[in-house]
Amino acid sequence: MLVELAYTALGGAAGALLRVLLDSLYDPALYSLYVNIGGCFIMGVVSCCQGHGLIDTRFYRYFLKIGLIGSFTTITVICWALLHLSWPLWQLTLALMGIIAAFTADCALGHAMAWRLLGRRR
């Protein structure tokens, strides 16, 4: 249990520091979508590497998935921004469904690309 907490804390600190660094370099409103798409892509690549046994399961789950990628990405910021727009409910629903579909497809693309690359090495 202590190892998992340490992995999560270290990953969360690294992801938060990276996000603060990027926030100071760029306008957060402009690149928040790109950060989340990149995080989904990295999640797909990392999950494929874990599936091939290249990454320890506890390290993958707690450091990379929950800590680093979880603190680096901010899907809640996008949802908050959409909910504070004065759009009708059906437009908000379509926008949220589109974002969820894009993130899911991007994660699957990262997984497929890594699977193909790692599969050739065997």
MDTraj code that builds the backbone (N, CA, C; nanometers):
import mdtraj as md
import numpy as np

residues = "MET LEU VAL GLU LEU ALA TYR THR ALA LEU GLY GLY ALA ALA GLY ALA LEU LEU ARG VAL LEU LEU ASP SER LEU TYR ASP PRO ALA LEU TYR SER LEU TYR VAL ASN ILE GLY GLY CYS PHE ILE MET GLY VAL VAL SER CYS CYS GLN GLY HIS GLY LEU ILE ASP THR ARG PHE TYR ARG TYR PHE LEU LYS ILE GLY LEU ILE GLY SER PHE THR THR ILE THR VAL ILE CYS TRP ALA LEU LEU HIS LEU SER TRP PRO LEU TRP GLN LEU THR LEU ALA LEU MET GLY ILE ILE ALA ALA PHE THR ALA ASP CYS ALA LEU GLY HIS ALA MET ALA TRP ARG LEU LEU GLY ARG ARG ARG".split()
xyz = np.array([
    [0.0809, -0.1198, 0.0000],
    [0.0000, 0.0000, 0.0000],
    [0.0854, 0.1265, 0.0000],
    [0.1948, 0.1239, 0.0743],
    [0.2821, 0.2408, 0.0812],
    [0.3516, 0.2666, -0.0522],
    [0.3851, 0.1599, -0.1231],
    [0.4491, 0.1754, -0.2540],
    [0.3525, 0.2408, -0.3526],
    [0.2272, 0.1987, -0.3502],
    [0.1276, 0.2565, -0.4396],
    [0.1053, 0.4051, -0.4100],
    [0.1016, 0.4399, -0.2823],
    [0.0871, 0.5810, -0.2458],
    [0.2068, 0.6636, -0.2919],
    [0.3257, 0.6080, -0.2773],
    [0.4461, 0.6788, -0.3214],
    [0.4458, 0.6964, -0.4723],
    [0.4094, 0.5911, -0.5456],
    [0.4018, 0.6011, -0.6921],
    [0.3020, 0.7089, -0.7343],
    [0.1849, 0.7094, -0.6724],
    [0.0821, 0.8066, -0.7075],
    [0.1265, 0.9490, -0.6748],
    [0.1875, 0.9680, -0.5595],
    [0.2333, 1.1020, -0.5193],
    [0.3431, 1.1531, -0.6117],
    [0.4383, 1.0690, -0.6448],
    [0.5470, 1.1103, -0.7336],
    [0.4954, 1.1397, -0.8747],
    [0.4072, 1.0533, -0.9245],
    [0.3503, 1.0760, -1.0568],
    [0.2646, 1.2008, -1.0610],
    [0.1841, 1.2207, -0.9571],
    [0.1013, 1.3402, -0.9505],
    [0.1827, 1.4676, -0.9430],
    [0.2903, 1.4641, -0.8670],
    [0.3777, 1.5821, -0.8575],
    [0.4439, 1.6118, -0.9922],
    [0.4908, 1.5084, -1.0596],
    [0.5557, 1.5283, -1.1899],
    [0.4565, 1.5810, -1.2929],
    [0.3362, 1.5248, -1.2964],
    [0.2352, 1.5705, -1.3915],
    [0.1904, 1.7131, -1.3631],
    [0.1729, 1.7460, -1.2361],
    [0.1312, 1.8818, -1.1995],
    [0.2400, 1.9840, -1.2332],
    [0.3648, 1.9490, -1.2065],
    [0.4751, 2.0403, -1.2408],
    [0.4847, 2.0616, -1.3914],
    [0.4680, 1.9552, -1.4669],
    [0.4717, 1.9673, -1.6129],
    [0.3569, 2.0538, -1.6621],
    [0.2401, 2.0376, -1.6033],
    [0.1247, 2.1175, -1.6435],
    [0.1441, 2.2652, -1.6080],
    [0.1983, 2.2940, -1.4895],
    [0.2239, 2.4326, -1.4494],
    [0.3277, 2.4959, -1.5420],
    [0.4277, 2.4194, -1.5799],
    [0.5291, 2.4697, -1.6732],
    [0.4657, 2.5069, -1.8063],
    [0.3805, 2.4208, -1.8590],
    [0.3136, 2.4511, -1.9849],
    [0.2148, 2.5655, -1.9709],
    [0.1481, 2.5756, -1.8545],
    [0.0568, 2.6876, -1.8307],
    [0.1303, 2.8204, -1.8348],
    [0.2539, 2.8220, -1.7881],
    [0.3299, 2.9466, -1.7885],
    [0.3821, 2.9811, -1.9281],
    [0.3924, 2.8836, -2.0154],
    [0.4429, 2.9079, -2.1508],
    [0.3328, 2.9403, -2.2511],
    [0.2165, 2.8816, -2.2319],
    [0.1073, 2.8960, -2.3282],
    [-0.0202, 2.9378, -2.2569],
    [-0.1168, 2.9837, -2.3343],
    [-0.2481, 3.0185, -2.2798],
    [-0.3247, 2.8894, -2.2533],
    [-0.3611, 2.8611, -2.1283],
    [-0.4273, 2.7347, -2.0954],
    [-0.5572, 2.7106, -2.1723],
    [-0.6282, 2.8168, -2.2060],
    [-0.7547, 2.7984, -2.2774],
    [-0.7325, 2.7444, -2.4183],
    [-0.6191, 2.7751, -2.4780],
    [-0.5949, 2.7335, -2.6157],
    [-0.5451, 2.5904, -2.6283],
    [-0.4673, 2.5447, -2.5345],
    [-0.4046, 2.4144, -2.5531],
    [-0.4616, 2.3057, -2.4624],
    [-0.5635, 2.3353, -2.3844],
    [-0.6191, 2.2357, -2.2927],
    [-0.6707, 2.1132, -2.3678],
    [-0.7346, 2.1341, -2.4810],
    [-0.7840, 2.0215, -2.5599],
    [-0.6674, 1.9375, -2.6109],
    [-0.5593, 2.0019, -2.6559],
    [-0.4434, 1.9281, -2.7071],
    [-0.3738, 1.8481, -2.5973],
    [-0.3682, 1.9037, -2.4789],
    [-0.3084, 1.8326, -2.3660],
    [-0.3879, 1.7067, -2.3346],
    [-0.5194, 1.7182, -2.3364],
    [-0.6028, 1.6027, -2.3063],
    [-0.5966, 1.4972, -2.4162],
    [-0.5927, 1.5386, -2.5404],
    [-0.5788, 1.4422, -2.6499],
    [-0.4426, 1.3744, -2.6413],
    [-0.3385, 1.4515, -2.6129],
    [-0.2052, 1.3924, -2.5958],
    [-0.2008, 1.2960, -2.4781],
    [-0.2677, 1.3308, -2.3696],
    [-0.2732, 1.2417, -2.2540],
    [-0.3438, 1.1111, -2.2855],
    [-0.4511, 1.1193, -2.3636],
    [-0.5216, 0.9970, -2.4045],
    [-0.4339, 0.9108, -2.4943],
    [-0.3608, 0.9748, -2.5844],
    [-0.2714, 0.9001, -2.6729],
    [-0.1614, 0.8305, -2.5922],
    [-0.1030, 0.9033, -2.4988],
    [0.0011, 0.8447, -2.4136],
    [-0.0557, 0.7310, -2.3300],
    [-0.1790, 0.7472, -2.2819],
    [-0.2430, 0.6406, -2.2057],
    [-0.2562, 0.5145, -2.2904],
    [-0.2914, 0.5303, -2.4173],
    [-0.3014, 0.4146, -2.5054],
    [-0.1679, 0.3470, -2.5274],
    [-0.0632, 0.4259, -2.5496],
    [0.0707, 0.3697, -2.5703],
    [0.1188, 0.2980, -2.4441],
    [0.1008, 0.3612, -2.3302],
    [0.1475, 0.3039, -2.2041],
    [0.0703, 0.1766, -2.1693],
    [-0.0602, 0.1756, -2.1964],
    [-0.1373, 0.0544, -2.1664],
    [-0.0943, -0.0610, -2.2555],
    [-0.0559, -0.0322, -2.3779],
    [-0.0057, -0.1374, -2.4664],
    [0.1284, -0.1895, -2.4164],
    [0.2151, -0.0999, -2.3739],
    [0.3444, -0.1429, -2.3186],
    [0.3248, -0.2277, -2.1937],
    [0.2277, -0.1927, -2.1117],
    [0.1988, -0.2715, -1.9930],
    [0.1434, -0.4072, -2.0324],
    [0.0622, -0.4109, -2.1369],
    [0.0081, -0.5365, -2.1847],
    [0.1138, -0.6304, -2.2389],
    [0.2213, -0.5743, -2.2927],
    [0.3333, -0.6543, -2.3425],
    [0.4308, -0.6919, -2.2311],
    [0.4035, -0.6459, -2.1100],
    [0.4905, -0.6793, -1.9978],
    [0.6156, -0.5941, -1.9884],
    [0.6173, -0.4805, -2.0579],
    [0.7342, -0.3924, -2.0547],
    [0.7334, -0.2977, -1.9358],
    [0.6171, -0.2807, -1.8740],
    [0.6029, -0.1905, -1.7600],
    [0.5383, -0.2672, -1.6461],
    [0.5903, -0.2515, -1.5263],
    [0.5332, -0.3140, -1.4071],
    [0.3901, -0.2647, -1.3876],
    [0.3004, -0.3545, -1.3512],
    [0.1593, -0.3208, -1.3381],
    [0.1351, -0.2136, -1.2326],
    [0.2002, -0.2243, -1.1175],
    [0.1802, -0.1219, -1.0138],
    [0.2358, 0.0118, -1.0588],
    [0.3507, 0.0134, -1.1221],
    [0.4090, 0.1379, -1.1721],
    [0.3164, 0.1995, -1.2763],
    [0.2669, 0.1173, -1.3669],
    [0.1766, 0.1660, -1.4718],
    [0.0508, 0.2279, -1.4117],
    [-0.0120, 0.1529, -1.3236],
    [-0.1407, 0.1979, -1.2718],
    [-0.1290, 0.3205, -1.1824],
    [-0.0352, 0.3182, -1.0914],
    [-0.0305, 0.4246, -0.9908],
    [0.0551, 0.5440, -1.0326],
    [0.1736, 0.5208, -1.0876],
    [0.2600, 0.6329, -1.1243],
    [0.2153, 0.6969, -1.2545],
    [0.2021, 0.6163, -1.3600],
    [0.1726, 0.6723, -1.4915],
    [0.0255, 0.7078, -1.5089],
    [-0.0628, 0.6123, -1.4842],
    [-0.2040, 0.6309, -1.5153],
    [-0.2740, 0.7268, -1.4188],
    [-0.2654, 0.6985, -1.2899],
    [-0.3356, 0.7817, -1.1919],
    [-0.2562, 0.9089, -1.1610],
    [-0.1265, 0.8954, -1.1388],
    [-0.0456, 1.0095, -1.0976],
    [-0.0111, 1.1047, -1.2105],
    [0.0773, 1.0619, -1.2994],
    [0.1313, 1.1507, -1.4030],
    [0.0251, 1.1958, -1.5024],
    [-0.0387, 1.1012, -1.5692],
    [-0.1354, 1.1380, -1.6724],
    [-0.2602, 1.1996, -1.6094],
    [-0.3012, 1.1498, -1.4938],
    [-0.4191, 1.2044, -1.4272],
    [-0.4021, 1.3496, -1.3854],
    [-0.2839, 1.3855, -1.3376],
    [-0.2639, 1.5243, -1.2955],
    [-0.2264, 1.6148, -1.4119],
    [-0.1748, 1.5580, -1.5195],
    [-0.1357, 1.6389, -1.6353],
    [-0.2565, 1.6776, -1.7193],
    [-0.3482, 1.5856, -1.7374],
    [-0.4659, 1.6144, -1.8191],
    [-0.5755, 1.6760, -1.7339],
    [-0.6635, 1.7478, -1.7993],
    [-0.7701, 1.8174, -1.7268],
    [-0.8982, 1.8118, -1.8069],
    [-0.9560, 1.6952, -1.8177],
    [-1.0818, 1.6828, -1.8899],
    [-1.1908, 1.7619, -1.8179],
    [-1.1808, 1.7749, -1.6861],
    [-1.2819, 1.8497, -1.6122],
    [-1.2824, 1.9972, -1.6500],
    [-1.1683, 2.0513, -1.6900],
    [-1.1638, 2.1920, -1.7333],
    [-1.2464, 2.2099, -1.8594],
    [-1.2363, 2.1154, -1.9512],
    [-1.3138, 2.1247, -2.0746],
    [-1.4626, 2.1134, -2.0446],
    [-1.4989, 2.0195, -1.9590],
    [-1.6403, 2.0049, -1.9215],
    [-1.6918, 2.1305, -1.8529],
    [-1.6117, 2.1885, -1.7650],
    [-1.6513, 2.3113, -1.6960],
    [-1.6732, 2.4237, -1.7964],
    [-1.5822, 2.4378, -1.8922],
    [-1.5944, 2.5438, -1.9921],
    [-1.7199, 2.5248, -2.0768],
    [-1.7490, 2.4012, -2.1141],
    [-1.8693, 2.3758, -2.1935],
    [-1.9963, 2.4066, -2.1150],
    [-1.9965, 2.3725, -1.9873],
    [-2.1164, 2.3952, -1.9076],
    [-2.1403, 2.5427, -1.8785],
    [-2.0372, 2.6250, -1.8847],
    [-2.0540, 2.7673, -1.8579],
    [-2.0802, 2.8489, -1.9842],
    [-2.0904, 2.7810, -2.0972],
    [-2.1331, 2.8491, -2.2187],
    [-2.2852, 2.8585, -2.2169],
    [-2.3374, 2.9523, -2.2864],
    [-2.4840, 2.9669, -2.2871],
    [-2.5433, 2.8931, -2.4075],
    [-2.5113, 2.7655, -2.4172],
    [-2.5654, 2.6823, -2.5244],
    [-2.6878, 2.6072, -2.4736],
    [-2.7765, 2.5697, -2.5642],
    [-2.8869, 2.4817, -2.5237],
    [-2.8322, 2.3448, -2.4824],
    [-2.9123, 2.2725, -2.4081],
    [-2.8693, 2.1433, -2.3551],
    [-2.8307, 2.0453, -2.4655],
    [-2.9004, 2.0445, -2.5758],
    [-2.8692, 1.9480, -2.6816],
    [-2.7336, 1.9784, -2.7442],
    [-2.6949, 2.1053, -2.7548],
    [-2.5634, 2.1388, -2.8091],
    [-2.4524, 2.0995, -2.7115],
    [-2.4754, 2.1209, -2.5814],
    [-2.3782, 2.0785, -2.4815],
    [-2.3598, 1.9266, -2.4837],
    [-2.4707, 1.8549, -2.4966],
    [-2.4644, 1.7088, -2.5009],
    [-2.3856, 1.6619, -2.6219],
    [-2.4110, 1.7204, -2.7369],
    [-2.3371, 1.6829, -2.8578],
    [-2.1885, 1.7160, -2.8458],
    [-2.1572, 1.8303, -2.7875],
    [-2.0170, 1.8684, -2.7710],
    [-1.9453, 1.7721, -2.6768],
    [-2.0077, 1.7385, -2.5644],
    [-1.9469, 1.6440, -2.4707],
    [-1.9314, 1.5055, -2.5326],
    [-2.0306, 1.4611, -2.6083],
    [-2.0203, 1.3308, -2.6740],
    [-1.9077, 1.3310, -2.7772],
    [-1.8910, 1.4408, -2.8479],
    [-1.7828, 1.4511, -2.9452],
    [-1.6457, 1.4477, -2.8795],
    [-1.6330, 1.5162, -2.7665],
    [-1.5055, 1.5161, -2.6949],
    [-1.4748, 1.3770, -2.6401],
    [-1.5731, 1.3111, -2.5832],
    [-1.5521, 1.1754, -2.5310],
    [-1.5150, 1.0807, -2.6435],
    [-1.5813, 1.0922, -2.7583],
    [-1.5488, 1.0066, -2.8725],
    [-1.4068, 1.0332, -2.9229],
    [-1.3668, 1.1605, -2.9271],
    [-1.2320, 1.1932, -2.9724],
    [-1.1263, 1.1386, -2.8777],
    [-1.1484, 1.1517, -2.7477],
    [-1.0521, 1.1006, -2.6506],
    [-1.0430, 0.9488, -2.6564],
    [-1.1571, 0.8829, -2.6719],
    [-1.1581, 0.7371, -2.6807],
    [-1.0865, 0.6897, -2.8064],
    [-1.1147, 0.7534, -2.9178],
    [-1.0491, 0.7160, -3.0429],
    [-0.8990, 0.7418, -3.0367],
    [-0.8601, 0.8511, -2.9745],
    [-0.7187, 0.8833, -2.9638],
    [-0.6452, 0.7830, -2.8757],
    [-0.7067, 0.7418, -2.7671],
    [-0.6470, 0.6411, -2.6796],
    [-0.6343, 0.5084, -2.7543],
    [-0.7359, 0.4721, -2.8308],
    [-0.7316, 0.3486, -2.9085],
    [-0.6244, 0.3567, -3.0171],
    [-0.6089, 0.4735, -3.0782],
    [-0.5051, 0.4905, -3.1799],
    [-0.3658, 0.4733, -3.1197],
    [-0.3427, 0.5330, -3.0037],
    [-0.2136, 0.5164, -2.9374],
    [-0.1867, 0.3713, -2.9025],
    [-0.2888, 0.3025, -2.8552],
    [-0.2748, 0.1608, -2.8208],
    [-0.2446, 0.0788, -2.9455],
    [-0.3165, 0.1044, -3.0535],
    [-0.2962, 0.0282, -3.1770],
    [-0.1578, 0.0524, -3.2363],
    [-0.1131, 0.1773, -3.2345],
    [0.0198, 0.2076, -3.2896],
    [0.1295, 0.1404, -3.2080],
    [0.1188, 0.1478, -3.0770],
    [0.2201, 0.0848, -2.9926],
    [0.2148, -0.0669, -3.0063],
    [0.0967, -0.1233, -3.0165],
    [0.0812, -0.2686, -3.0324],
    [0.1479, -0.3139, -3.1614],
    [0.1297, -0.2380, -3.2657],
    [0.1904, -0.2749, -3.3932],
    [0.3421, -0.2655, -3.3873],
    [0.3923, -0.1596, -3.3284],
    [0.5372, -0.1440, -3.3169],
    [0.5991, -0.2508, -3.2268],
    [0.5362, -0.2771, -3.1149],
    [0.5882, -0.3779, -3.0227],
    [0.5695, -0.5173, -3.0764],
    [0.4639, -0.5392, -3.1517],
    [0.4402, -0.6709, -3.2099],
    [0.5453, -0.7089, -3.3119],
    [0.5997, -0.6125, -3.3828],
    [0.7036, -0.6386, -3.4825],
    [0.8359, -0.6751, -3.4186],
    [0.8569, -0.6318, -3.2952],
    [0.9835, -0.6610, -3.2276],
    [0.9921, -0.8045, -3.1795],
    [0.8816, -0.8716, -3.1699],
    [0.8799, -1.0088, -3.1183],
    [0.9280, -1.1058, -3.2198],
])
top = md.Topology()
chain = top.add_chain()
for i, resn in enumerate(residues, 1):
    res = top.add_residue(resn, chain, resSeq=i)
    for name in ("N", "CA", "C"):
        top.add_atom(name, md.element.get_by_symbol(name[0]), res)
traj = md.Trajectory(xyz[None], top)
